[in-house]
Amino acid sequence: MSLLLRIAKGAAWTAGAQWVVQLTQFATSIVLARMLSPSDYGLVGLALVYTGFVTLVANLGMGPALIQRRTIDDGHICAAFWGTAAVSVILFLFSVVAAPAVADFFNQPQLVAIVRVTAIAILFSPLNSILYSLLSRQMAFRSLALVDVAGAIASQGAALIFAVSGWGVWAIVIAQLANPLVRLLLLFRLNRWLPSWRFDPQRFAALFAFSSHLIGFNFVNYFARNLDKVIIGRFLGSAALGYYDMSYQIMLKPLQNVSQTISSPLLPALSSIQEEKAQASEVYRRVTTYIALITFPMMTGIALVAGDFVPIVLGNKWEPAVPIIRILCFVGAIQSVGSTVGDVYLSQGRSDIMLKWALATTPLFGAAFYLGTTWGIVGVAICYAAVNVPLWITAHHIANRLIGLEPTRFWRSLLPATVISLIMAAAVITTQMLCDFYNIDPRVRLGTAIATGVACCGLLLFVSSNQDIGAIRKRALEQLRPLLLRCRATR
């Protein structure tokens, strides 16, 4: 089986899981958005800025280290597991003590209890990373899909039950705990592995030699990616953060559904051919092309229909989020491709580049976010987008050089997705203008605009003469042909 085909099969399983996960989260978020206030979302968002960072530190980067290493044994796995478990317990206890300081920083007394409860996830999530990496190393994406779906259903089900029962903000908090706990239990079951009572310092050191740079990168990168929330929460308040966080989630969830679906098999695949630059560069180019063909039109479509989607689906109280969604969708489009550069760095054993990159760019993000608060949350979103563009271009230039991918070949491969998005945008805008002219109900206009965008993209993909798009069509027809033949045979 070719490497691209293994990536495609892994992506197919991940895609199925992600669609279930995202649809579950989408339906739940609509219900919760109508039952809870922007301030509720803002409070949990502030708590997760802290606990998410601590969880990241507790991971120690052992998951990617296990994937990248060519050979591992039970000693490596046990060393990673017990080392991570010890750090997780220490950081959980620290978080319980530090909760009042976190609440004081954000001037939100309610955060003390919320931080202490959400910190329980620190005990589970880092261990999930290690067990998840073992299945990922084997490219067992069918099993990983089951884990993702089960975790999402448990999380969203708990949120709905507690929200309907009147628990308010605690419904979101409990959802944050249900997911990692269910995932951990399933991962133990699927791996059929339990740690022995041994810890090998030498094996731990061998893994840590790779992951140490990754820890530094994760530390700085998480700080950079959450600076906007910290600054908004500190200077603009929890309600403003609630609008911003909801906007970010609307942009991020479809993005994760596609970008992570296709790129999730990328790290183990590139790691397996890390010394074969020509093959690695072609695999990477085609994967990023496929991501862009889906995410560029998707982000464009979400930005165009946000004006109708937000008041109709989430409610009028969320309308301030509309301009933020439109700006962040542009960021999401380029990040859908940009998020893959980390897999290139890691597959080539260059986690040091990731750390240096994070150290160089974090001050730029911080300055941009702080400047943006002058114009409110919309200003923060605009400054975020302005900083992202030049950094996106530079990051790809570095990654492409590592695997010998010519810059012009890479950027040219993103052109079809860009052209399709622009044509689709023209069709959707025309549809919306016609609906306005004839005073058509906003709900009908929303449905018509979405249908127009989907149909336009489908038609353009069908008639395109681009070689990469042609390869997708050929592969799709090969998969559909046996199904069509079986359907005919049953008649």
Secondary structure, 3 states (H helix, E strand, C coil): CCHHHHHHHHHHHHHHHHHHHHHHHHHHHHHHHHHCCHHHHHHHHHHHHHHHHHHHHHHCCHHHHHHHCCCCCHHHHHHHHHHHHHHHHHHHHHHHHHHHHHHHHHCCCCHHHHHHHHHHHHHCHHHHHHHHHHHHHCCCHHHHHHHHHHHHHHHHHHHHHHHHCCCCCHHHHHHHHHHHHHHHHHHHHHHCCCCCCCCCHHHHHHHHHHHHHHHHHHHHHHHHHHHHHHHHHHHCCHHHHHHHHHHHHHHHHHHHHHHHHHHCCHHHHHHHCCCCHHHHHHHHHHHHHHHHHHHHHHHHHHHHHHHHHHHHHHCHHHHHHHHHHHHHHHHHHHHHHHCCHHHHHHHCCCHHHHHHHHHHHHHHHHHHHHHHHHHHHHHHHHHHHHHHHHHHHHHHHHHHHHCCCCHHHHHHHCHHHHHHHHHHHHHHHHHHHHHHHCCCCHHHHHHHHHHHHHHHHHHHHHHCCCHHHHHHHHHHHHHHHHHHHHHHHHC
